[in-house]
């Protein structure tokens, strides 16, 4: 993952519990199945607007992820800003993968790039 910008301009996270439910169509009774495994994070990151030169590193990184194939960790500086969300114990970075097969970015007038991507924890 590129080291600049140091951290996302915004980070949106969701914690997913591994719980399934089933509703009986005749009685409406709900059965809840808790699998007992640890929940996992998924979210989206929006990087600060950047120049063409900075964006080249990000577009190459997102392309190299090859969808969810290759895991990545956020840089140490970003983990220090969001230790609960981006590390397992305050220091060890969590591994993430892109959430889907698409990676994208936008380009504004003046070659100002905006990079946003969705990810999920690699479990």
Phi and psi in degrees as a GROMACS rama.xvg file:
@    title "Ramachandran Plot"
@    xaxis  label "Phi"
@    yaxis  label "Psi"
@TYPE xy
-59.1574  149.58  UNK-2
-92.3618  -2.64285  UNK-3
-133.571  132.054  UNK-4
-62.0165  156.848  UNK-5
-60.7047  -40.5118  UNK-6
-144.134  160.155  UNK-7
-60.3432  147.672  UNK-8
-67.9498  -33.7829  UNK-9
-146.494  148.195  UNK-10
-134.119  124.103  UNK-11
-115.926  125.042  UNK-12
-123.757  149.556  UNK-13
-132.011  138.156  UNK-14
-105.09  122.904  UNK-15
-104.305  120.331  UNK-16
-83.84  146.077  UNK-17
-91.5197  76.4139  UNK-18
-131.134  135.356  UNK-19
-119.249  150.899  UNK-20
-129.42  153.625  UNK-21
-137.855  134.681  UNK-22
-112.283  126.115  UNK-23
-68.5309  121.083  UNK-24
-69.0465  -15.2725  UNK-25
-95.2305  -34.3825  UNK-26
-110.301  -17.2395  UNK-27
79.3988  0.143184  UNK-28
-65.8854  136.847  UNK-29
-103.979  132.435  UNK-30
-111.115  131.78  UNK-31
-113.096  129.507  UNK-32
-113.997  111.49  UNK-33
-101.28  120.532  UNK-34
-81.095  -6.91587  UNK-35
75.6773  -5.54175  UNK-36
-80.1391  158.576  UNK-37
-66.1583  143.583  UNK-38
-67.5284  165.343  UNK-39
-129.532  156.993  UNK-40
-95.6981  147.849  UNK-41
-143.609  160.686  UNK-42
-179.213  -166.299  UNK-43
-138.362  147.792  UNK-44
-123.421  136.609  UNK-45
-119.116  118.961  UNK-46
-83.8492  155.719  UNK-47
-63.3167  152.813  UNK-48
-54.0114  142.437  UNK-49
-141.733  165.953  UNK-50
-78.1061  169.402  UNK-51
-56.8669  -43.3018  UNK-52
-62.48  -46.6312  UNK-53
-64.2903  -40.775  UNK-54
-65.3534  -30.1322  UNK-55
-57.0311  -43.3462  UNK-56
-62.5901  -39.0972  UNK-57
-71.7576  -40.3216  UNK-58
-67.3326  -36.9512  UNK-59
-65.2016  -42.4029  UNK-60
-60.889  -49.627  UNK-61
-63.018  -37.0405  UNK-62
-67.4613  -41.5515  UNK-63
-66.4037  -25.0327  UNK-64
-61.6276  -25.7292  UNK-65
53.1856  56.3162  UNK-66
65.5105  -139.66  UNK-67
-83.8063  10.1927  UNK-68
-64.7262  -49.2384  UNK-69
-106.396  119.871  UNK-70
-72.761  159.785  UNK-71
-147.08  163.182  UNK-72
-123.815  148.871  UNK-73
-71.4446  151.968  UNK-74
-58.3241  155.646  UNK-75
-54.386  -39.7307  UNK-76
-63.7504  -38.8325  UNK-77
-68.6048  -39.6753  UNK-78
-62.5866  -34.6736  UNK-79
-67.407  -32.0504  UNK-80
-76.0533  -31.0494  UNK-81
-130.532  65.3248  UNK-82
-64.9897  -38.5402  UNK-83
-67.5732  -40.9828  UNK-84
-80.9323  -36.1304  UNK-85
-105.79  -2.5179  UNK-86
-128.297  163.435  UNK-87
-87.3621  -26.6809  UNK-88
-142.684  17.4231  UNK-89
99.1684  -19.4549  UNK-90
-132.913  -33.706  UNK-91
-84.1286  116.014  UNK-92
-63.4698  140.104  UNK-93
-75.0566  149.997  UNK-94
-95.9072  138.88  UNK-95
-127.208  164.573  UNK-96
-133.012  154.924  UNK-97
-60.321  144.24  UNK-98
-71.5373  -31.1323  UNK-99
-139.713  -167.949  UNK-100
-85.3071  -9.9362  UNK-101
-100.158  142.525  UNK-102
-132.242  137.451  UNK-103
-148.078  167.167  UNK-104
-155.393  162.323  UNK-105
-119.624  153.166  UNK-106
-124.968  125.414  UNK-107
-101.119  168.996  UNK-108
-53.2233  137.668  UNK-109
88.2955  14.254  UNK-110
57.3503  45.1624  UNK-111
-97.2598  121.863  UNK-112
-100.837  142.748  UNK-113
-123.742  124.586  UNK-114
-114.27  126.134  UNK-115
-133.85  138.1  UNK-116
-146.656  151.51  UNK-117
-103.856  144.859  UNK-118
-143.8  163.597  UNK-119
-140.795  153.652  UNK-120
-64.5121  138.813  UNK-121
-83.889  102.151  UNK-122
